[in-house]
Amino acid sequence: MAVTSGHKADVFVSYAHADNEKPLGSALEYGWVTTLAHNLNTGPNHYRKDLFINHGLKAGDVFSEDLQAKVEQSTILLLLLSQNYIDSNWCGLELDHFIRAHANDPDRPTDVFVVELFPFDTFANVPSNIHKLRKRLIHAQFWHKPADAASPLLAGDPSPQESGPEGQRLYWRELHQLRNAIDSRLRTLHGDRSASAVVVPSAGMRPVHPQPNATPMLGTVLLADTTDDLVPLRSAVKAALEPEGIVVLPEGDYVGLTPEEFQAEFARDAARCELFVQMLSTTAGRKGRSFTAPLPQLQFEGAVAAKLPILQWCERLPGAGDIEDPGHAKLFDTPYLRATNRTAFEREILEQLRAIQQAAARARAAAEDGPTPVAVKKLIFVDDIAGEPDLNQKLRAILQSANCGIRSLPHQALLGSSGIDIAQVLKPCHAGITVFADSTKRDTVFNRLIYFLNQIAESRLPVAQWGIYVTPGTAGCDLGLASDDLIAIDDQQLADFVRRL
């Protein structure tokens, strides 16, 4: 696969030839690298690009002037990182020459796209130029480690069809993500030019004219680095968000940084974002040398310090004893955690960003009209019949993070003519919430609800809705009340309840 002599390539594929050998017994017509390069020029809305991939260079060959010219004339360098690449005598020369020719920052070259074929921490004798590059730049990871595998596997090897369901899914997802990133960069550099012919011998490709991507930018999120077991899921979330007009940071990841480098990189990324998103499993993650805690904990602490809105996700809540690291266990005890399916979590990210954008638009409009008025908090009455301190604190934290004020009654306060005037308490409130966490108190919950609802009706109070907060132990209890303004809510529905007010 090559471009004609003297013709400028869009993408120079820098790889180790040992990674492109066709295994005996495979139905694959080409090697892994050639197949990947060909697939970068396929798919809906792809940007047709000229690729240069040298099949002739062998170990021990000289880095010729002709090859130097090819590197220099290429717009993007696609680096396929493996131990074979690191052991090569000439792959690093291509990287150095590209950076010098393009006057890029050697630590963060703008047009080098790094693809990991295997985990970076398994590589030995990494040269300084690749080590510095990998610390700050990664665009795709094609490796995965199934539960029944002794070591990481390369997705799509020996072919996408022969790599098993998990490897096949990962291969196409990472390919889609990498292709979009390269195409987006080329469209930015070249504009919406008419596509030139793609020189891919034997590929049999038919010209496809790409349609410009008109998706407006919705916002920027910091999608935290995950533990190895969640890397494929994180990639899936990123792939789902970007077509919605969301910029996902970090551009690479934070693997391999020193504590000082991590603090600087994370602070830089956090300053560009409207939302911090973290995906969690029971695995605590690796703790880097000289780091005070594993990376998931440090990222969460950084987001809190940066005062970013936070959304966390887990597939299921851990049971007692599932997590040995107490610091990691605390990440599952925050008001920001959602235990739900990935698709629902992606929707919530979109809703949160839209809400942030709308709030920013209102603020801009108010600034244009005159002095910014003081924001009025939504005031919510909370009737905590449960009396459980941890639950009470959790609910208050969720409501306060949603910019809500809280009214409640003193413990065992009397109601009625000889007690507190509940109409006066409820008068400024937008909504009310009754905490129903003990099924043995069903009658008490019922009587107090009836009393509050009657007071709202008789005094014509502007309380819009009333939520009954239920737990797994009370969700099935029937209170005998049915009304459009009276709804049962749990942890997942509480945020939606507040947003609708």
C-alpha positions in Angstrom: 0.0 0.0 0.0 1.7 3.2 -1.1 1.2 6.6 -2.6 3.0 7.5 -5.8 6.5 8.9 -5.7 6.6 12.6 -4.7 2.9 12.6 -3.7 2.1 13.9 -0.2 0.4 11.2 1.9 -2.3 12.1 4.4 -1.2 9.3 6.8 2.2 7.6 7.1 1.7 4.3 8.9 4.7 3.7 11.2 4.8 0.1 12.3 7.0 -3.0 12.9 6.9 -5.5 10.1 6.8 -8.3 12.6 3.3 -7.1 13.5 2.1 -7.4 10.0 3.0 -11.0 9.2 0.1 -13.2 8.0 -0.2 -16.3 10.3 -0.4 -19.7 8.7 -3.8 -21.2 8.9 -5.6 -17.9 8.9 -8.2 -17.0 6.3 -6.9 -13.4 6.3 -5.6 -12.2 3.0 -3.4 -9.5 4.5 -1.5 -8.9 7.7 -3.0 -7.2 10.8 -1.5 -3.8 10.0 -2.4 -3.8 6.3 -6.0 -4.8 7.2 -6.2 -1.9 9.8 -4.9 0.6 7.3 -7.4 -0.5 4.7 -10.3 -0.3 7.2 -9.3 3.3 8.0 -10.6 4.1 4.5 -14.0 2.4 4.9 -17.2 3.1 6.8 -20.0 5.6 6.6 -19.0 9.2 6.4 -15.3 8.4 6.3 -12.8 10.9 4.9 -11.0 9.5 1.9 -7.3 9.8 2.6 -4.0 8.8 1.0 -2.0 6.3 3.2 1.6 5.3 2.9 2.6 1.9 4.3 5.9 0.5 3.4 5.9 -3.2 2.9 9.5 -3.4 1.6 11.6 -2.1 4.5 13.3 -5.0 6.4 15.2 -5.1 9.7 18.7 -3.8 9.1 17.8 -1.6 6.1 18.9 2.0 6.0 16.5 4.8 6.8 16.9 6.2 3.2 16.4 9.8 2.0 13.4 8.6 0.0 11.7 7.3 3.2 12.7 10.5 5.0 10.9 12.4 2.3 7.8 10.3 2.7 7.7 10.9 6.4 8.4 14.7 5.9 5.6 15.0 3.3 3.0 13.2 5.3 0.3 15.1 7.2 -0.2 12.6 10.0 2.0 9.9 11.5 0.1 6.8 12.7 2.3 5.0 15.2 1.4 1.3 16.0 3.0 0.8 19.4 4.2 -2.7 20.3 7.3 -4.4 21.8 8.3 -5.1 18.2 8.1 -1.4 17.4 10.2 -0.6 20.4 12.8 -3.2 19.4 13.0 -1.9 15.9 16.1 0.1 14.9 14.3 2.5 12.5 10.7 3.0 13.8 11.9 5.6 16.3 13.7 7.4 13.5 10.5 7.9 11.6 8.9 9.5 14.7 11.9 11.8 15.4 12.1 12.9 11.7 8.3 13.5 11.5 8.4 15.7 14.7 11.4 17.7 13.5 9.9 18.1 10.0 6.6 19.3 11.4 8.1 21.5 14.1 6.0 19.8 16.7 6.4 19.7 20.5 8.3 16.3 21.0 6.3 15.7 24.1 2.9 16.4 22.5 3.1 16.4 18.7 -0.2 17.5 17.3 -0.3 15.1 14.3 1.1 11.9 15.8 -1.6 9.3 16.5 -0.5 6.6 18.9 -2.2 3.2 18.8 -1.4 0.6 21.5 -1.4 -3.0 20.3 -0.5 -4.3 23.8 -0.4 -2.6 27.3 2.3 0.0 27.6 3.3 -1.2 31.1 4.3 -4.6 29.6 6.9 -3.1 27.3 10.7 -3.3 28.1 13.5 -1.0 27.2 11.2 1.8 26.0 13.3 4.6 24.4 12.9 8.1 25.8 11.2 9.6 22.8 8.4 7.0 22.9 8.2 7.0 26.6 7.6 10.8 26.7 5.1 10.5 23.8 3.1 7.7 25.3 2.8 9.4 28.7 0.7 12.1 27.1 -0.8 10.7 23.9 -2.9 7.7 23.1 -5.8 7.5 20.5 -6.8 3.8 20.5 -6.0 0.6 22.4 -6.6 -2.6 20.5 -5.7 -5.0 23.3 -8.0 -6.7 25.7 -7.6 -9.2 28.5 -10.5 -11.7 28.7 -11.2 -13.3 32.1 -10.0 -16.7 30.9 -6.8 -15.4 29.2 -3.4 -15.5 30.8 -2.1 -12.4 29.0 -3.6 -9.5 26.9 -4.8 -10.3 23.4 -4.7 -8.2 20.2 -8.3 -7.5 19.0 -8.8 -8.5 15.4 -6.0 -11.0 15.4 -5.5 -13.0 13.2 -8.6 -11.4 11.6 -11.6 -9.5 13.0 -13.8 -12.5 12.2 -11.5 -15.0 14.0 -10.8 -13.0 17.2 -13.9 -14.0 19.0 -17.0 -11.9 19.9 -15.2 -9.8 22.5 -12.2 -9.1 20.3 -14.4 -8.4 17.3 -16.5 -5.9 19.1 -13.4 -4.1 20.5 -11.7 -4.1 17.1 -14.5 -2.3 15.3 -15.2 0.1 18.2 -11.5 1.2 18.4 -11.2 1.3 14.6 -14.3 3.6 14.5 -12.8 5.8 17.2 -9.4 6.0 15.6 -10.8 6.7 12.1 -13.0 9.5 13.4 -10.1 11.1 15.2 -7.9 11.0 12.1 -10.6 12.1 9.8 -11.6 15.0 12.0 -8.0 16.2 12.1 -7.6 15.9 8.3 -10.8 17.8 7.7 -9.6 20.6 10.0 -6.2 20.8 8.2 -7.5 20.4 4.6 -11.0 21.8 4.9 -13.9 20.1 3.1 -11.8 19.4 0.0 -12.8 17.0 -2.8 -11.4 13.6 -2.0 -8.3 12.6 -3.9 -7.8 9.0 -5.1 -6.8 6.6 -2.3 -3.9 4.5 -3.4 -4.6 1.1 -1.8 -3.5 -1.6 -4.3 -5.7 -4.7 -4.4 -8.2 -3.1 -2.1 -10.9 -2.7 -4.7 -12.4 0.3 -3.0 -15.0 2.5 -4.7 -14.7 6.3 -4.2 -17.0 7.6 -1.5 -17.6 11.4 -1.0 -17.9 12.1 2.7 -20.6 14.3 4.1 -19.5 17.1 6.5 -20.2 16.5 10.1 -22.7 19.1 11.1 -23.2 18.1 14.7 -22.8 21.2 16.9 -20.6 21.1 19.9 -22.6 20.2 23.0 -19.8 20.5 25.5 -16.6 19.0 26.9 -16.3 16.2 29.4 -13.4 14.8 31.3 -13.9 11.0 31.0 -11.7 9.6 33.7 -9.1 6.9 33.0 -10.5 3.6 34.2 -9.0 0.3 35.5 -8.0 -2.2 32.8 -11.3 -4.2 33.2 -13.3 -1.2 32.1 -11.2 0.0 29.2 -13.6 -1.4 26.5 -16.6 0.1 28.3 -14.9 3.5 28.5 -14.1 3.3 24.8 -17.8 2.5 24.1 -19.0 5.5 26.1 -16.5 7.8 24.3 -17.6 6.5 21.0 -21.2 7.1 21.9 -20.6 10.7 23.1 -18.5 12.1 20.3 -21.1 11.8 17.5 -23.4 13.9 19.8 -21.0 16.8 19.6 -19.1 16.2 22.8 -15.4 16.7 23.1 -13.9 13.9 25.4 -10.8 14.5 27.4 -8.1 13.6 28.1 -6.8 13.4 24.5 -4.6 10.6 25.6 -4.5 9.2 29.2 -2.7 9.7 32.4 -0.8 6.3 32.4 2.9 6.6 33.1 2.9 10.2 34.4 4.8 11.3 37.5 2.6 12.7 40.3 3.7 16.2 39.4 2.9 15.7 35.7 -0.5 14.1 36.5 -1.5 17.1 38.7 -0.6 19.6 35.9 -2.2 17.5 33.1 -5.4 16.9 35.1 -5.8 20.5 36.1 -5.3 21.6 32.5 -8.0 19.2 31.3 -10.4 20.0 34.1 -10.2 23.7 33.3 -11.5 22.9 29.8 -14.4 20.8 30.9 -18.0 21.3 32.0 -18.4 17.8 33.5 -16.4 15.0 35.1 -17.5 11.5 34.3 -16.1 8.4 36.1 -16.7 4.7 35.5 -16.0 2.4 38.4 -15.6 -1.3 39.1 -14.6 -3.0 42.3 -11.0 -3.0 41.1 -9.1 -0.3 42.9 -6.5 0.1 40.0 -2.8 0.4 39.9 -1.0 2.9 42.2 1.9 4.6 40.3 5.3 5.1 41.8 5.3 7.9 44.4 1.5 8.4 44.0 -0.5 8.8 47.2 -3.4 6.7 45.9 -4.6 4.8 42.9 -5.5 6.8 39.8 -9.4 6.6 40.2 -9.2 8.1 43.6 -6.8 10.9 42.5 -9.0 11.8 39.6 -12.1 12.1 41.7 -10.3 14.2 44.3 -9.0 16.4 41.4 -12.6 16.9 40.1 -13.9 17.8 43.5 -11.0 20.3 44.0 -11.8 21.8 40.5 -15.5 22.1 41.6 -16.6 20.3 38.5 -20.1 18.8 38.3 -19.6 15.0 38.7 -21.3 11.9 37.4 -20.1 8.4 38.4 -21.2 5.0 37.0 -21.1 1.4 38.1 -22.8 -1.6 36.7 -23.9 -2.7 40.1 -23.3 -1.6 43.7 -20.6 -3.6 45.5 -21.6 -5.9 48.3 -19.9 -5.9 51.8 -16.3 -7.1 51.5 -16.2 -6.7 47.7 -13.6 -3.9 47.9 -10.5 -4.2 50.0 -9.2 -0.7 49.5 -11.1 1.7 51.8 -10.3 4.7 49.7 -11.7 3.0 46.6 -14.8 1.9 48.5 -15.5 5.6 49.3 -16.0 6.3 45.6 -19.1 4.2 45.8 -20.5 6.2 48.7 -21.1 9.6 47.0 -24.2 11.4 45.8 -23.0 11.3 42.2 -23.0 7.5 41.7 -25.5 5.9 39.3 -25.9 2.1 39.3 -27.5 1.6 36.0 -26.9 0.3 32.5 -24.4 2.1 30.3 -27.0 3.4 27.8 -29.0 5.1 30.5 -25.8 6.6 31.9 -24.9 8.0 28.5 -28.3 9.6 28.3 -27.8 11.2 31.7 -24.5 12.6 30.5 -26.2 14.2 27.5 -29.0 15.6 29.7 -26.5 17.0 32.2 -24.5 18.8 29.5 -27.7 20.2 27.9 -28.7 21.5 31.3 -25.3 23.1 31.8 -25.4 24.7 28.3 -28.9 26.0 28.9 -27.9 27.5 32.2 -24.9 29.2 30.5 -27.1 30.5 27.8 -29.5 32.0 30.3 -26.5 33.6 32.2 -25.3 35.1 28.9 -28.7 36.5 28.1 -29.1 37.9 31.5 -25.7 39.6 31.3 -26.6 41.2 28.0 -29.9 42.5 29.5 -28.2 44.0 32.6 -26.8 43.0 36.0 -27.0 39.3 36.7 -29.8 38.6 39.2 -29.1 36.5 42.2 -29.9 32.9 41.5 -32.9 31.7 43.5 -32.6 28.2 44.8 -35.4 25.7 44.6 -36.6 25.1 48.1 -37.6 21.5 49.0 -39.3 20.3 52.1 -38.0 16.9 53.4 -40.0 14.9 55.8 -37.5 12.5 57.2 -39.6 9.9 58.9 -36.8 7.3 58.7 -34.5 9.2 61.0 -31.4 7.4 59.5 -28.5 9.8 59.7 -26.5 8.3 56.8 -29.6 8.3 54.5 -30.5 11.8 55.6 -27.0 13.1 54.8 -27.0 11.4 51.5 -30.3 12.9 50.4 -29.2 16.4 51.5 -25.9 16.1 49.6 -27.8 15.2 46.4 -30.3 18.1 46.8 -27.6 20.6 47.6 -25.5 19.5 44.6 -28.6 20.3 42.5 -28.7 23.8 43.9 -31.7 23.2 46.2 -32.4 24.6 49.6 -33.9 22.3 52.2 -36.6 22.7 54.8 -37.5 20.1 57.4 -39.0 19.7 60.8 -37.3 19.2 64.1 -37.3 15.6 65.3 -40.6 14.5 66.8 -42.1 17.9 66.2 -45.9 18.2 66.9 -48.2 19.1 64.0 -51.6 20.7 63.9 -53.2 23.4 66.0 -51.0 22.7 69.1 -47.8 22.3 67.1 -45.9 23.7 64.1 -47.9 25.6 61.4 -47.0 23.4 58.5 -48.7 25.8 56.0 -46.1 28.4 56.9 -43.3 25.9 56.6 -44.4 24.8 53.1 -45.4 28.2 51.8 -42.1 29.0 50.0 -41.4 25.4 49.0 -41.3 24.2 45.3 -41.8 20.6 46.3 -41.8 18.1 49.1 -40.2 14.7 49.7 -41.3 12.1 52.2 -38.6 9.6 53.1 -40.2 6.1 53.3 -37.4 3.7 54.3 -39.1 1.6 56.9 -42.1 -0.5 55.8 -43.3 -0.8 59.5 -44.0 2.9 59.4 -46.4 2.7 56.4 -49.4 4.0 58.4 -47.4 6.9 59.8 -46.2 7.8 56.3 -49.7 7.7 55.0 -51.2 9.9 57.8 -48.5 12.5 57.4 -48.8 12.6 53.6 -52.5 13.1 53.8 -52.0 15.9 56.4 -49.4 17.7 54.2 -51.5 17.4 51.0 -54.6 18.7 52.7 -52.7 21.7 54.0 -51.4 22.4 50.5 -54.9 22.2 49.0 -56.6 24.2 51.8 -54.0 27.0 51.8 -53.5 26.9 48.0 -49.8 26.6 48.4 -47.6 26.6 45.2 -46.0 23.2 46.0 -45.7 21.7 42.5 -45.0 18.0 43.3 -44.5 15.6 46.2 -42.0 12.7 46.0 -42.1 9.6 48.1 -38.5 8.5 48.4 -38.5 4.7 48.6 -35.7 2.1 49.3 -35.5 -1.5 48.1 -37.4 -2.5 51.3 -40.3 -0.2 50.7 -40.6 0.1 47.0 -43.3 -2.5 46.9 -45.5 -1.1 49.7 -48.9 0.3 48.5 -49.9 3.5 50.3 -53.2 3.6 48.6 -52.5 7.1 47.1 -52.5 7.9 43.4 -52.0 11.3 41.9 -50.1 13.0 39.0 -48.5 15.2 41.6 -47.5 12.4 43.9 -44.7 10.1 42.6 -42.4 7.4 44.0 -38.7 8.1 43.5 -35.4 6.4 44.3 -31.7 7.4 44.0 -31.8 7.3 40.2 -35.0 9.2 39.8 -34.3 11.9 42.4 -32.1 14.0 40.0 -34.9 13.9 37.4 -37.5 14.9 40.0 -35.5 18.0 40.9 -34.8 18.9 37.3 -38.5 18.9 36.4 -39.4 21.4 39.1 
